[in-house]
Amino acid sequence: MKFAIATSDRYLPVWEAFEEQGWQPVKLFTCPVDHRLHHNQATLERALARGLEAQISPMRDQDLAALAQLGCTTLIVASYSWRVPAWRSHLAHAVNFHPSALPVGRGAYPIVPAILEQHADWGVSCHQIEHRFDAGAILAQRRFALAEDECHESLDLKLQWHTRHLATTVAAEFDRLWSTATPQAEGDGHWRAHWTDADRVLDWQQSVSAVLRKVRAFGPIECVATVNGVTIYVRRATGWREPHDHTPGSVVQVSQRRLLVAVPDGFVGLLEWHLTPAGVPNSAGDR
């Protein structure tokens, strides 16, 4: 079957899986990227190598009509920031690969809450696209365990790995899975709103485990902390529980660029931190 795909580099294996199962791509849709969490260079290069049009602007009704003129039957979405228009008058199918085991983890970027909420397992889903985000009938899912010390980067790798295998299954058995898709019960699941800057703030009144969990959850997004009255951006930390009489939030030791900060039940060591947020040039040379 002919398909169009909306994706970025993190989910390029979805495109690869469909082609390996004999599907023919006709067009790429992608979004502007931050070159930190999201990239699209490899995706654009793949489209160029196949002589495909690549659109980096919101998908419109006329774009779907044009796909139908090309003989396209299916739209595949995996990592796309914009709402897909009503597609049923133009295409036979439209599916989205979502980084959670729906209906749990609805929302644009559920990696962070998966860790903050201490889930024992997580998953990936392929579902039919409806007007309401992440609410369509489910074609297939894969679930996997989360480690107690799961971090943003490790969960992202697991999601890419399992999404690749899920895409292979969906591409190989598409007609059967589409016809037997399981509706999500109304009211099931919970919408995870996209994190805010306030969600990234480290609270030195919290326990060692709570502070480290937040650092692991945000990873390359970085947490925000105040140390000695200065705002810093924290990417990596360690710590341990130990009784002490230091004031929470006080710096008790400095070793080169590593800062040891007191919290109520122990200490948190800031191993990798910056004075400017990720992606912002710093003339002071702190990176």
N, C-alpha and C positions, 0 to 999 in steps of 0.2 A: 504493500500500500504506500501511497505517497503521503508524506507528513511534513508539517512545518513545526519548528521547535523554538520555544522561548526559553533561553537559559544563559548561564555564565560558566566560567571555567570550573567552578567547584562541582558542577553537575554535568560536565562534558561527557563523563562515562554513560549517562543516559542516552545521549545522542549516539555514541559508539555502539551501545547495546542494540538499539533499534536498527542501525545499519547492518550490524552483524547478523541480524535475523532477517535480512533481505528487504527492509523498508527503504524507500527512496526519499531523501530530503528534498524539499523544494524552496524553503526560505528559512532564514534565521531572524528571530526577534531577540534583542538584548537591551540592556539598560545602561545608563551611565554608571560607572563603578568608582569605588573609593580607593582602589589599588592597595587596600590593606586587608579587608575581609573578602572583598569581591574584586575579581579580575575578569576580563573578557578577551584578552589578546589571543589566547589559544583558540577560543571559540570563533573569533572573527577570522583567524587564519584558516580554520577548517572550512568555513563558509567560502572564503576566497578560493581555496584549493578546489572546491567543487563547483565554482562558478555560480554561487547562490547570492541572491540579494540579502543584505544584512540591514535590518531596520533598527535604529537606536532612537526610537520615539514611540510614544504610546500606540498600542494596537487600536485600529479603528474598524468600524463596520465595513468600510470599503476595502480594507486590507483582507478581511475574511472573505469578502466577495471575490477578490482577486485570487485568493488561494483556491477557491472552488473552480475558477476558470482554468487553473493549472492542473486540475484533476486531483487536488489535495482532498483527502477524506478526513484527516485527523490532525488535531493540534496537540502537541506534547509540551507541557510547561514544567520547568524545573528551575526554580530561582528566577522570579520575574516580579518586579516591584509594582507594576501597574495592573489595574483590573482588566480582565479579558472581557470584551464586549459579548453581548448575546450571540452565540455561535450557531445555534441549531438551525437557523434558516439557511446557513451556508455550508456547514460541515456535518458529517455523520457522527463524529466523536471529538471530544476534547477532555484531556485528563491532566491532572497535576500530580507531581511527586512532592510529597510534603514531609518535612523532617521530624515527624512524630508518629506514634501509633494512634491515629485518630480513633475516637473523638477527643482523646486527651491531647493537649498541646496545640490547639488551634491558635493561629497567629503567625505573624510574619517571621519571627526569629526565636523559636522556642528552645534553642540550645541553652541559653542562660538560665531560664527557669527550671529546665530539666535538672540542672546541678543544684541550684539554690533550694529547690524543693526536695532534694535528696531522694529522687526516684530510684528504685531498685533496678528497674529496666526501662527501656525506651524503644523506639522503633522508627520505621519509615512506612509511608502509605502511598498508594496510588489511588486517586479518587476522581470521579467524574466532576467536571467543573460546573458549578452553579453560580448564580448571582451572589449568594451569601458565601463569603470566603470559607474554604476548608470544610464545607458542609455536605458535599456531594457523596453519592453512594461509592463505597469502597470496592475497588477491583481486587486488590491484594495488599498484604502487609508483610513486613518482616520485623521481628522483635529481637532484642539482644540485651544482655545484662550490662548494668553500669557498675563501675568500681566505686568503692567508698571514697577514693581520692580522685574520682573522675575530674578531668579538667576540660576547658573549652576546646583545646587542640585535639585531645584524644577523642572526645565525643564527635567532633567534626570529622575526624578520620573514619571513625566507625560508621557515621552516617553516610559518608561517600562510598565506603566499601559495601554496605548493605543496600544502598540505593542502586548501585551498579548491578548487583545480583537480582534485586527486585525488578529492575528495568528489563533484564534479560528474560525473566519469567513472563512479564506483562507483554513484551514484544512477541514472544513465541506463542503465547496463548491468548492473544488479544480478544478475538471474537468471543471465545467462551467466557473469559473474565468480564468482558463488558456486559454480556447478556445475563450474567449471574451476579452482578455487582450488588453488594449488601447496603441498603440505605442506613444512614446514621440516624438513630432514634432522635426525635426532636427533644432538645433539652440536654442531651448527653454531652459530656465533655465540658471543657472550660476554656474560654478565650484568654490567651496570655497576651496582654497589651505589650507593645514594644517598650523596652526599658528606657528610662529617662536618665539624665545626668545625676539626678538625686539618688537613683537606685545604685549608682556606682560608688557612692561615698562610703569610705571605711569609717566605722564607728569604733573608736578605741575603748568604749565602754562594753563592747561585746567580748565574747569568749575567743580564745585562740582559734578553735574550730570554726566558729562563725566567720571570723575575719578571713581565714585562709580559704574557706569555701567560696566566699565572694570573689577573692582574687582568682581562684581557679575558674570560676564560672565566667568571668569577664575576659580573662586571658589577654589576647591582643587588643581588645577594646579598651583595656586598662581601667583600673579603679582610681578614684580621686581621694587623696588623703591630705590632712593638714598636719604638718610636723614642725614644731617650733615656730608656729605662726606662718609657715610657708606652704602653699599648695603644691603638691607633687602628684605625679601620675605613676601608678604602680602596676607593673606587668607580672612580676613574679615575687613570691614570698615563701618563707618557711616559718616554723615556730614550734613551741613546746609549752606544756603546762608546767608551772613551778610556782610555789608560794613565794611571795615577795612583799615588800612594803613601799614599792614605787607608785607614783601617781599614774593611772592609766593615761596613755598618750605621751608620756615623757620618753625622751630618747635616753636610754641607759648605756648605750655603747655605740661607737662609730668605728668601723673597720674599713678603711679605704672608702668605697661608696656604699657599703652595706650599713644599714641603720637598724639597731635593735630597739624596738618600741615596746613599752610595757602595756599590758592589758590586764583586766582583773585577775585572771587565773594563770597568767604566764607571760610569755614574750613572743612578739612577732618580728621576724627578721625580714627587712625589705631588701631583696637581692637585686632586683632590676627595677629602676624607677628613673623618671625624667622630670625636668622642670617645665617642659612643654608637652602637650598631648601628642599622641601618635599622629604623624602626618604633618605636623606644624614645624617648619624650619626654626632652628634655634641658633641665633648668632653667638650666644654665650658658649656654645660648644659642649653642652652637657650630655650630648648623645654619643 
